[in-house]
């Protein structure tokens, strides 16, 4: 009996050692030992208090446009080529630290790696979520109609309208131009970019490296859609709003200033590009084939 107990104890110790070794190996490979993988029920509970939570989405605008998005999120586009979220390290100063962070990616590995990195840098991380798994589990994402613009197929402006007409329309707030914008981008941690364009629009025209996205469709010319998300907009940094021609973003900037936010100005992303400014344009998103899903 004593021999049996001794053997059992040794076997148990070996088993525990193997389990610990596996856990350490997995933690070293993905960093997931430091974070919780969230499910749809967890996320639903968190989103009941959206002012406390910051969704940090690592997907490209094209991928977000295809699969859907959370209503408000900070975008740091790492794409599929950075599964260990190494590129996130250079944007840490631009990520607000006053919220509990949930990292989001298409598949769990990248979100877990990003969450683990943020934990080591002192961020308050709730967990990581894979957007596709979230939908499979019944979670609801904001979905979008495909973005279209008359220039996308080489067409003519509708009704013979001057293509620069929107650019020249009076603005509701101070419009920033290339020199102003590039001066801001030299110290990106000092201001928060708030982009009111849809992900499809952002994918087509280009994006800033890090931005808070609150979608306001082109039909929402006054950007009124962001009013219901004011509690989710951090107040610890000056804001710069972005839309196509600084019209929607101008309305958004004026409204935010009235609500007590510190607003630097409004940007027209298309105008910035025409002035020679550089925005990030990712390669068009290619959805996975049926075999890859």
QUILINJO-V651966 format. One record per residue. N is the residue number from 1. RES is the residue in one small letter. NEAR is the number of other C-alpha atoms within 10 Angstrom. D_LAST is the distance of its C-alpha to the last C-alpha in Angstrom with 1 decimal. Layout:
BEGIN
N:RES:NEAR:D_LAST / N:RES:NEAR:D_LAST
END
This chain:
BEGIN
1:x:6:53.1 / 2:x:7:53.4 / 3:x:8:51.7 / 4:x:9:48.9 / 5:x:10:48.3 / 6:x:11:48.4 / 7:x:12:45.9 / 8:x:12:43.6 / 9:x:12:44.0 / 10:x:12:43.2 / 11:x:12:40.1 / 12:x:12:38.9 / 13:x:12:39.6 / 14:x:12:37.7 / 15:x:12:34.7 / 16:x:12:34.9 / 17:x:12:35.3 / 18:x:12:32.2 / 19:x:12:30.1 / 20:x:12:31.6 / 21:x:12:30.9 / 22:x:12:27.2 / 23:x:14:27.0 / 24:x:13:28.9 / 25:x:13:26.7 / 26:x:13:23.4 / 27:x:16:25.3 / 28:x:11:26.5 / 29:x:13:23.1 / 30:x:21:21.3 / 31:x:21:24.1 / 32:x:24:22.4 / 33:x:17:25.6 / 34:x:18:27.1 / 35:x:22:24.6 / 36:x:16:23.2 / 37:x:20:19.6 / 38:x:20:19.9 / 39:x:19:18.6 / 40:x:19:18.9 / 41:x:12:22.5 / 42:x:13:23.5 / 43:x:18:22.4 / 44:x:13:24.2 / 45:x:10:27.3 / 46:x:17:27.2 / 47:x:15:26.8 / 48:x:10:29.9 / 49:x:11:31.8 / 50:x:19:30.1 / 51:x:16:33.1 / 52:x:14:32.6 / 53:x:22:29.0 / 54:x:28:27.4 / 55:x:23:23.7 / 56:x:25:23.0 / 57:x:28:19.8 / 58:x:26:18.8 / 59:x:23:16.3 / 60:x:26:17.6 / 61:x:28:19.3 / 62:x:23:17.0 / 63:x:23:13.8 / 64:x:26:16.0 / 65:x:23:17.2 / 66:x:18:13.9 / 67:x:16:12.5 / 68:x:19:16.0 / 69:x:24:18.4 / 70:x:20:20.9 / 71:x:17:24.4 / 72:x:21:25.9 / 73:x:23:24.4 / 74:x:26:25.6 / 75:x:24:23.5 / 76:x:22:23.5 / 77:x:25:21.0 / 78:x:21:19.9 / 79:x:21:16.8 / 80:x:16:14.3 / 81:x:7:17.3 / 82:x:13:18.9 / 83:x:19:16.8 / 84:x:20:20.1 / 85:x:23:21.3 / 86:x:13:24.5 / 87:x:15:25.1 / 88:x:18:25.5 / 89:x:12:28.9 / 90:x:8:30.7 / 91:x:13:30.0 / 92:x:15:31.2 / 93:x:12:34.4 / 94:x:20:32.7 / 95:x:22:30.8 / 96:x:19:33.0 / 97:x:16:34.1 / 98:x:14:35.6 / 99:x:19:32.4 / 100:x:18:30.2 / 101:x:24:26.9 / 102:x:27:23.3 / 103:x:29:20.9 / 104:x:30:17.6 / 105:x:27:14.6 / 106:x:22:10.9 / 107:x:17:10.5 / 108:x:21:13.6 / 109:x:21:15.2 / 110:x:29:16.4 / 111:x:31:17.7 / 112:x:31:19.4 / 113:x:26:21.0 / 114:x:30:22.3 / 115:x:31:23.7 / 116:x:26:25.4 / 117:x:24:27.0 / 118:x:21:28.3 / 119:x:18:29.8 / 120:x:11:31.8 / 121:x:11:33.1 / 122:x:9:34.4 / 123:x:19:32.0 / 124:x:18:31.6 / 125:x:24:27.9 / 126:x:21:26.7 / 127:x:25:23.3 / 128:x:30:19.7 / 129:x:28:16.8 / 130:x:22:13.1 / 131:x:28:12.8 / 132:x:18:9.4 / 133:x:16:10.8 / 134:x:19:14.1 / 135:x:15:13.1 / 136:x:10:11.7 / 137:x:12:15.1 / 138:x:11:17.0 / 139:x:15:17.7 / 140:x:15:18.8 / 141:x:16:18.2 / 142:x:13:20.4 / 143:x:15:18.9 / 144:x:17:20.7 / 145:x:10:22.0 / 146:x:11:21.3 / 147:x:16:24.0 / 148:x:11:26.8 / 149:x:11:30.1 / 150:x:11:32.8 / 151:x:10:32.6 / 152:x:9:29.0 / 153:x:8:30.1 / 154:x:8:33.6 / 155:x:9:35.2 / 156:x:12:38.4 / 157:x:13:38.8 / 158:x:9:39.2 / 159:x:6:42.8 / 160:x:7:44.1 / 161:x:10:43.5 / 162:x:11:44.2 / 163:x:13:40.8 / 164:x:11:42.5 / 165:x:9:43.8 / 166:x:15:41.3 / 167:x:16:41.9 / 168:x:10:45.6 / 169:x:11:45.6 / 170:x:11:47.3 / 171:x:18:45.1 / 172:x:18:45.2 / 173:x:22:45.0 / 174:x:15:45.8 / 175:x:23:43.4 / 176:x:20:42.6 / 177:x:18:42.6 / 178:x:19:41.5 / 179:x:12:44.2 / 180:x:12:43.7 / 181:x:18:39.9 / 182:x:15:40.1 / 183:x:10:42.8 / 184:x:16:40.5 / 185:x:15:37.5 / 186:x:9:39.9 / 187:x:11:39.8 / 188:x:18:36.4 / 189:x:18:36.8 / 190:x:15:39.8 / 191:x:19:38.1 / 192:x:26:34.9 / 193:x:25:33.2 / 194:x:25:32.3 / 195:x:30:30.2 / 196:x:27:30.4 / 197:x:24:28.3 / 198:x:22:24.9 / 199:x:29:21.9 / 200:x:20:21.8 / 201:x:22:25.4 / 202:x:26:25.1 / 203:x:23:22.4 / 204:x:18:24.8 / 205:x:15:28.1 / 206:x:19:27.2 / 207:x:24:27.4 / 208:x:21:29.5 / 209:x:17:28.1 / 210:x:19:28.1 / 211:x:24:28.6 / 212:x:27:28.6 / 213:x:26:26.7 / 214:x:25:28.1 / 215:x:24:27.0 / 216:x:22:30.0 / 217:x:21:29.4 / 218:x:16:31.8 / 219:x:8:33.5 / 220:x:13:34.4 / 221:x:15:37.1 / 222:x:18:38.7 / 223:x:24:35.6 / 224:x:14:36.7 / 225:x:15:33.2 / 226:x:21:33.4 / 227:x:13:36.5 / 228:x:8:34.6 / 229:x:13:32.8 / 230:x:14:36.0 / 231:x:12:35.8 / 232:x:20:32.5 / 233:x:23:34.1 / 234:x:18:35.7 / 235:x:15:39.5 / 236:x:14:40.2 / 237:x:17:39.5 / 238:x:16:40.8 / 239:x:24:38.4 / 240:x:25:37.6 / 241:x:31:35.9 / 242:x:31:33.9 / 243:x:28:33.3 / 244:x:22:33.6 / 245:x:23:37.4 / 246:x:30:38.6 / 247:x:26:39.4 / 248:x:29:36.8 / 249:x:31:36.9 / 250:x:28:40.7 / 251:x:19:40.7 / 252:x:32:38.3 / 253:x:30:40.5 / 254:x:19:43.7 / 255:x:20:42.3 / 256:x:19:41.1 / 257:x:15:44.5 / 258:x:11:46.2 / 259:x:11:44.1 / 260:x:9:45.4 / 261:x:19:42.6 / 262:x:17:43.8 / 263:x:22:42.5 / 264:x:19:43.1 / 265:x:24:42.2 / 266:x:32:39.7 / 267:x:31:37.8 / 268:x:23:36.8 / 269:x:26:33.8 / 270:x:18:34.7 / 271:x:20:38.3 / 272:x:21:37.5 / 273:x:15:35.7 / 274:x:11:38.6 / 275:x:12:40.9 / 276:x:9:39.2 / 277:x:15:37.1 / 278:x:15:33.9 / 279:x:16:30.6 / 280:x:13:27.2 / 281:x:17:25.1 / 282:x:18:21.6 / 283:x:11:20.1 / 284:x:12:18.3 / 285:x:15:14.7 / 286:x:9:12.3 / 287:x:12:9.1 / 288:x:8:6.0 / 289:x:7:6.4 / 290:x:6:5.4 / 291:x:5:5.7 / 292:x:6:3.8 / 293:x:7:0.0
END
